[in-house]
Amino acid sequence: MGQGHGWEGAVLKLLRAKDFAFTVTGTEDVSEHYRRVHLTDGGMLAATGVHPTMWVRLWFDNAGRPHQRAYTLVDPDPAAGTFSLEFALHEGCASDWARAAKPGDTIEATVHGTGFERPRPEPTHVFAIGDPASLPALNSLLGALDCAPATVWFESAPDDSTLPLRTDPARHEVRRVPRQADGDRLVTEVKSALPTLLGATPEPYVWIACDTTTTRTLSSYVRRELGVPKQRMHALGYWRP
Ligand SMILES: Cc1cc2nc3c(=O)[nH]c(=O)nc-3n(C[C@H](O)[C@H](O)[C@H](O)COP(=O)(O)OP(=O)(O)OC[C@H]3O[C@@H](n4cnc5c(N)ncnc54)[C@H](O)[C@@H]3O)c2cc1C
C-alpha cells in the first residue's frame, strides 16, 4: 500500500492485508444508474485465489483524503488476470470515480475481510434479499449455489428493470420491490412471505445484503423470530443510508 492511507491503511497493513493496483481497460454503461468497469488485476487473483462473492477494498480519492469502499469482483479470471466491477451509481466518491473511469486509470486495493463459507448441507432452497449494490454478489452467490432453486427479493428504483440479474427463470423467482420508505417496503414484503416459504423448505439458506438498517432488521427477524440457525444464513449491510 502506498503511504498516506492514514490509520485505516496502517491498521489493515498490520493485519497483513495485501495491496494491488488495478488498471481500467474499458467501461460499459449498463443503465443510467449502473456502470460496469473492466480492469486488469495487478497480479491479485493469482496471489489471493477467487471465491464466490469475493470483494476488495478500493481506495478512492476524496479531495486528497483516502476513502475506502468495498466492491465485488465480477467474472474474475485468474488466468487472464482480469475482472470487472459493477457500480450502482449514486452520490459519492466511489460512484464519481466510476462515472469518470476511462482506460488507463488506476486504483489501489486492499484484500482483507472477504470470504465465503459454503452452506453444508447444500441448501434445498435459497432465499436472497439484495439491491443494486449487492447485485454482483447476488449473481455470484446464485452461480455458486447453482443446484438450488431460489427466491430473490430485489429492491431497486422502479426504472432499474434493465439491471443485469443473472437469474434463470427455471430455478429462480425474482420478486422486485421498489425502494420505498427507506427499505420498509422490502421488510414488509419479506416478512409477509418468508415464514410460509421457510416452512416448506427442509434445508434453507437465507442471504441478506441491502442497506445496513434494513439488513439488521431482516437478519434479526430471520434469526430471532423465524429461528433460522446462524450457519444457515448470511447477512451483511452493503451501504449506509
Ligand atoms: C462487501 C461489500 C461489497 C460491495 N460491493 C459493491 C458492488 O459490487 N457494487 C456497488 O455498487 N456497491 C457495492 N458495495 C456498496 C458500496 O461499497 C457502498 O455503496 C459505498 O457506500 C459506495 O461509496 P461512495 O463513495 O460512492 O458513497 P458514500 O460516500 O459511501 O455515500 C455517499 C452517499 O450515497 C449514499 N449511498 C451509498 N451507497 C448507496 C447505494 N448503494 N445506494 C443508494 N445510496 C447510496 C449514502 O447514504 C450517502 O448519502 C459493497 C459493499 C460491501 C460491504
The ligand as a Gaussian input file, in Angstrom:
#p B3LYP/6-31G(d) Opt

LIG

0 1
 C      -18.828000      -6.435000       0.875000
 C      -19.386000      -5.297000       0.053000
 C      -19.370000      -5.369000      -1.328000
 C      -19.906000      -4.334000      -2.102000
 N      -19.925000      -4.453000      -3.459000
 C      -20.485000      -3.464000      -4.211000
 C      -20.538000      -3.575000      -5.636000
 O      -20.016000      -4.525000      -6.232000
 N      -21.156000      -2.574000      -6.325000
 C      -21.714000      -1.473000      -5.699000
 O      -22.261000      -0.595000      -6.362000
 N      -21.653000      -1.341000      -4.355000
 C      -21.046000      -2.305000      -3.618000
 N      -20.984000      -2.167000      -2.254000
 C      -21.559000      -0.953000      -1.648000
 C      -20.595000       0.238000      -1.684000
 O      -19.386000      -0.077000      -1.010000
 C      -21.301000       1.431000      -0.996000
 O      -22.462000       1.788000      -1.710000
 C      -20.424000       2.657000      -0.799000
 O      -21.008000       3.445000       0.190000
 C      -20.230000       3.497000      -2.051000
 O      -19.322000       4.533000      -1.751000
 P      -19.461000       6.023000      -2.300000
 O      -18.150000       6.680000      -2.050000
 O      -19.957000       6.019000      -3.723000
 O      -20.589000       6.706000      -1.421000
 P      -20.546000       7.121000       0.124000
 O      -19.580000       8.234000       0.348000
 O      -20.355000       5.912000       0.974000
 O      -22.035000       7.666000       0.335000
 C      -22.465000       8.890000      -0.269000
 C      -23.992000       8.969000      -0.208000
 O      -24.556000       7.956000      -1.047000
 C      -25.436000       7.115000      -0.302000
 N      -25.236000       5.736000      -0.787000
 C      -24.118000       4.951000      -0.612000
 N      -24.287000       3.771000      -1.215000
 C      -25.528000       3.796000      -1.791000
 C      -26.258000       2.858000      -2.552000
 N      -25.769000       1.655000      -2.868000
 N      -27.475000       3.221000      -2.996000
 C      -28.001000       4.437000      -2.693000
 N      -27.346000       5.376000      -1.967000
 C      -26.123000       5.059000      -1.519000
 C      -25.038000       7.292000       1.163000
 O      -26.126000       7.092000       2.031000
 C      -24.566000       8.735000       1.191000
 O      -25.665000       9.613000       1.340000
 C      -20.441000      -3.187000      -1.463000
 C      -20.421000      -3.112000      -0.066000
 C      -19.911000      -4.157000       0.686000
 C      -19.917000      -4.050000       2.186000

